[in-house]
Amino acid sequence: MTEADDLTHNIHVLKELQRKAWFHLADPALTTFERRETRNQIKQTGAELRSYLEMMSERTRFRPRPVEQDATGGLGKFEFRLLGGD
């Protein structure tokens, strides 16, 4: 996997952890300690997710754009016309 794929995978995993933690937090059978630990997990994964999303944003923002080249070497084909001739 490339570094961008790793980053995308990590973002997906953290989003899934967040989703499961919020679902777990809705359980009325949780003790006070378990609720606190779940909220701490949500805060921690939220901070990690935020940093990964910032990294992804920076990479897409500063990614060099590919130069489009055709078969003639990149400049294309020029068409010249003579103007004003009788």
N, C-alpha and C positions, 0 to 999 in steps of 0.2 A: 504494500500500500504506500502511496505517496504521502507526503506531509499534509497536503490539503485533504486527502481522504481521511487521514488520522484525525485531523481537526474536525471535519464534518462528523465522523463517527463519535468523537468525544462529545460534541454538542448534542447529538442525538441521544447518547447514553445519559447525559446530565438532564436533558428534558424529560426523559422517561423516569429517572429517579425523582425528579420534582413532582411529576404527575402521581407516582405511587406514594410519595410522602404525603401529599395533600389528601389523597384518598385514605391513607392510613390515619391521618390526623382527624378525619371525620368519624372515626370509630368511637362510639360512646363508652366502650369498655376500657379505654386507655386510662392508665393511672396518670397522675400529675407528672411524675418523673418521665414517663414515656412520651407524654405530650411535649414536655420541655425538650427532650432529646430529639424528637421529630422536628420541632421548630428549629432547633440548632442545625439539624441536617439540612433543612430547607434553606436556611441562611447561608450555610457553607456551600452547598451545591449551587445556590443562586449566585454567589460571588464568583465561583469558578466558571459558571456558565457565562456570566457577564464578561469575564476576561477573555474567554474563548471567542465569544461573539465579537468583541472588540478586535481581536487578532484577525478574525475572518474578514471583518469590515476593512481593516487596514490593508490586508492582502488584496482584496478585490478593488480597493480604491487606488492602490499604487501598482497594480499589475501592469507591466508594459503591454501595450496593445500590439498585436502582431501586424507587421507591415504586409499589406496585400501586394503580392507580386503575381504577374502573369508570366506566360512563357517567354516574353521578350526581355525579361530581366528586370522588371519592376516599373519601368517608365511607361509602358503601354505603347500603343501605336499612334504616331502623330499623323494627322491628315493635313496636308498643306494645300492651300488654294491660292490661285493667282487672282487678284482683284483688279478691276478697272481696265481690263484689256478689251479692245474692240474687235 
